[in-house]
Amino acid sequence: MRDRDLLYTSKTVQVSFALEPIYNVITILEDLALCNSCQGMGEWHYQTADALPTEFMQRHRLIFGVLDFMFHEIVPTENCTGFSAYIEAFAAFDPFVLRDAVLERVIEVAEQWADA
């Protein structure tokens, strides 16, 4: 194995990168919740959604429908400069107003998906 010497480098190379797999996971889960109402997703999404039990998918759509509502409509993210700012804005909400808004959304999403 004389070729090992060819791989030697006298310079130190520093490489940095960040993997944020949680964003990928959340995006995939959200895509699964939306694939029955959206077109143009990959075949994998449709096959996976079809393979899951109906009751599971109904619950999954309900959860993501409410989370999407909470994240985008109750506390709009465009006013937040980062995650900490979002959490502070979310914490500043009146908990009763938040509860009522979430419960209304749960009912809307449940009725929407019950008809599907």
N, C-alpha and C positions, 0 to 999 in steps of 0.2 A: 504494500500500500504506500508506495512512494508519492502518490498524488496528494497525500494529506498536506504536504507543505504548500501546495498551491492554494489552499484555503486560508492560509495564515494572512492576517492583515495587521499592519503596524498601527493603523488608526483605530481609535475607538469610535464606534458609530452608536449614537443614541437614538432610539426610536421610541416614540410614545404614541399611544392610541388608547381610546376608550371604547369599551364595548358596553352598550346599554341594552342588554337583552330584554329587560322588563318592558321597554317601549315596544319592542317587536311582539312580545307576548300579548300585551294589551291591544295592540293594533289587530292582531289575528283574532283575538276574542271578540273585539268590536266588529270586525268584518264578518265573523260567523253570525253575529246577532243581526247584521244588516243584509246578509246575502239573499234573503227571500224578497226583500224590497228593492234591491239594487241589481243592476245588470252590469256585465263586464268584468266581474271578478274571475279569478282563476278557477279552473275546474275543481281543484282541490277543495276550495271553499264550499262549493255546492255539494260535492260528494261527502265531505265531512259533516256538513249540516244535515244532509239526508240520512246519514248513518246514525246520528244521535237520536235518542228517544224523544218523542214529541213533548212530553212533560218537561224534560230537561231543557229543550230549546225554548219553550214558553217561559220558563223561569229565567233562563239566560237572557232572553230578549227583554224581559221585565227589568232585570238588574241593570243591563246596559242602557236601557231607555231612561231609567232614573238617574244613573250616573252621568250620562251625557247631559241630561237636563241640569243636574246640579253643577256640573263643571262649566257648561257653556251659557246657561241662562240665568241661574241664580246669582252666581258670582262671575261676571264676565272676565275672561282672562286677559283681554286686551289692556285692562287697567293695571295689571300686575307685572312687575318687573322681574319676578322670579317666583320660585315655589314658596319661599318664606312669605313674600308679599301676598300671595294667593291665600295661604293659610291664615294670615292675619286678617285679610278681608273676609274670609269665610267665618272666622271666629267672632268677628264684629257683628254678624247678623243676629237678629233676635231669634232665639231658638224656636219660638212658637210660630213665627212667620215662616221659618225654614221648614218646620215640621208640616205645616199646612200646605205649603207649596209642594213638598215632596209627596205627600199623600194624594194631593190632587193629580200629580203627574203619574203616580202608581196606578191610579184608577184609569186615567186616560190610556196609558200604555197597555194595561191589562185588557181593556175593552178593545183596543186596536188589534191586539194579537189574538184575542179570542175569536174575532171575526175572520182571521186569516186561516 
